[in-house]
Amino acid sequence: MKGIILAGGAGSRLYPLTQVASKQLQPVYDKPMVYYPLTVLIASGIHEFCLISSPQDLPRFQRLLGDGSQWGISIEYREQARPEGVAQAFLIAASFIGQDLVTLILGDNIFFGGDAFPRAFAEFKSGATIFAYHVNDPERYGVVEFDAEGRAVSLEEKPAHPRSNYAVPGVYLYDNDVVAIAGSLQSSPRGEFEITDVNKEYLRRGTLRVQRLSRGTAWLDAGTSSSLHEASAYVQTIEKRQGVKLGCPEEAALHRGFLSLGDFEKLVTAMPQCEYRDYLAEVAIEVKRVGIKSA
């Protein structure tokens, strides 16, 4: 399975911060925002990536992430000239996807806790898998409605009157049909190719699976100034209380076996003196003491 990180968009909700750099390059506590979705996919076993962003921001992502080889992965880059919806990503990255399965994650989504994603990725074979998360403000998101048996029966994009409180977070797994489905979409009244319309087509075909995320999973959408601040405060609290860092691609790559311990230590040694380096050095010591923990 290949992975797409969509890090485009106009960034209007975070203006004037986005005059300096893309939303997904803004700091969430002590790391760039894009580190968090990247780490989720690495921890789920993805090692081939395509990052999509605007022409002006793409060079900044390339400077930050490089080709991914330092983490034992590969990263390609594609331009999104105009932000025309999440589903547009599959058309932009069609040559990258080829004939493979694909997952897409939004670059401003932050997750913590549970093992839902690694399990879903390991089990995925065909059709589509999306996730559902209980929220207080479903009108801001794509919303999924369930019947009495817990089966998904409808999907709506940012409805004025939501039929449930279950929002669809920005992680999606698809078989290769998604490229053709995305190519057949008509733009919505918002002028976008909606990911909800892709999911509706899989629902119509009877091949859509919706997994509800447990209460042990936290989902943060850091797309506004308030939610960006809240995400930073949350990450700081978790890291201070638990002594672990969220969103470390180096650590995820080590635990997934994409990096050997020796290569991991070389990577850490090359970093400047900082708290991030100190944390990763402690990870190496812990691995030597108790061995690699499964991702």
Number of C-alpha atoms within 10 A of each C-alpha: 21 19 25 29 24 27 25 28 20 14 18 13 12 18 14 10 14 16 11 11 15 24 29 28 21 19 16 25 18 14 18 15 26 27 23 22 25 26 22 24 26 28 25 21 23 24 22 20 26 21 27 25 27 19 14 13 19 20 14 15 20 15 9 14 17 15 16 17 13 18 23 20 16 16 18 16 20 17 17 22 14 13 17 19 17 22 25 23 28 23 16 17 20 16 10 20 23 12 13 13 20 25 24 24 23 21 29 26 21 27 20 16 13 14 15 16 20 17 11 16 17 11 9 16 14 15 20 26 22 20 21 21 20 18 16 10 12 23 20 14 20 21 26 26 18 15 9 6 6 11 14 17 12 16 22 21 20 16 14 10 9 21 16 17 18 24 27 26 23 24 21 19 26 24 18 20 16 24 24 13 17 21 15 11 17 12 15 13 7 9 11 16 23 21 19 20 20 22 26 16 17 20 19 11 10 11 14 21 19 18 18 16 20 14 11 11 13 14 19 17 17 23 18 16 13 10 13 22 14 17 23 18 14 16 21 16 13 14 14 11 9 8 10 14 17 22 25 20 21 22 24 24 25 26 21 21 17 22 21 15 16 11 15 22 17 12 17 19 14 9 11 10 10 8 10 15 16 14 17 21 17 11 18 19 13 13 15 11 9 8 11 16 10 10 16
